[in-house]
Amino acid sequence: MIKNLGWYSHEALTVEDDPKVVNDNCLSGMRCPKCRSLGPFSIAVTTVAVVHDDGSDETGELNWDDSSRCGCRECPFVGVVKDFTIAEVGNEG
């Protein structure tokens, strides 16, 4: 079992650590490694937008990857998405 609650670690938590609840939609497989919150998280995303002089309209999907900056809104932990990834049981490597 992999377990690391330290800052900026790239080791993932496993669902064995706390199997009671997991995200199953946009934040599937994510949990704060410090406070164990399931979100919300602030994630630096990329998207496409139409930008006018007086504002913008988002026209694309929100995209991020393991190296995208990510912060927990429940505690001060900030890292990258990979830090928030929970390894699946049996796939810890």
N, C-alpha and C positions, 0 to 999 in steps of 0.2 A: 504494500500500500504506500503510495506517495502522499506525503503530507508536509506542507510548508506554509506557514503563516507569516513569513518574513517579507520585508519590503523588497520590491523589484525582483523577486525570484521568478524564474521561468519554469519552476516545477509546479505541476497542477495538483489541485485537490482531487480526490476521488469521491464518487458518490457514496462509497462505503463510509466516509467520514460523517455524513449526515444524510441518510437516504430518505428523510421524511418529505422533502419538497424539492422539486427542480423546475427550472423554467422550461417551457415547451413550445415557445413561439419565437419571436425575434431575438430573445436572449437565451435561446436553448443552449444548455451546456455551460452557462456562465454563472458565477457566484463570486462575490468579493472575497479575496483570500484573507483579508484582515478581520472584517466584522461578520462575514458569511452571508451578507444581505444578497437577495436575489435581484436587487435593483431598486430603483432605476440607476443607470450609469450614464455618465457623460462620455460620449465616444466621438473622437475626431473622425468625421466621415467625409467621403467624397460624393458629389452628386453633380448633376448638370442643371443649370438654371438659366432662364432668360433674364438678363439684367437690363433694366431701363434706368434712365437718369433719376427717376423718382421711386425706384424700388426694384424688386425682383420676384420672379415666380419660379418655384422649384418645378422642374419638369422630369426629373429622373429619379431612379431608385437611390436609396441611401446605401452606400457600400463602405465596408471596412474590412481589415484583415488582422492577423495576429499581431502585427507591429503598430496598429493604430493606437494612439494615446487614449487611455480610458481611466475614468475616475469614478469612484463610488459616491453617490449622493447621500449615503447614510453615515459615512465616516470620511476621514481625510485621505484615505488611500488613493494614490494615483500611480498608474503604471501603464502597461500596454494590455491589449485584449488578451494576449496569451497568458498573462498573469491571472486573469479572471476565469480561465478555462478549467472546467472540471473534467478530468479523465474518466472515460467510461470504465466500469468494472470489467476486468479481463483484458483491457487494452492499455495498461499502464506502461507497457514496453518492457 
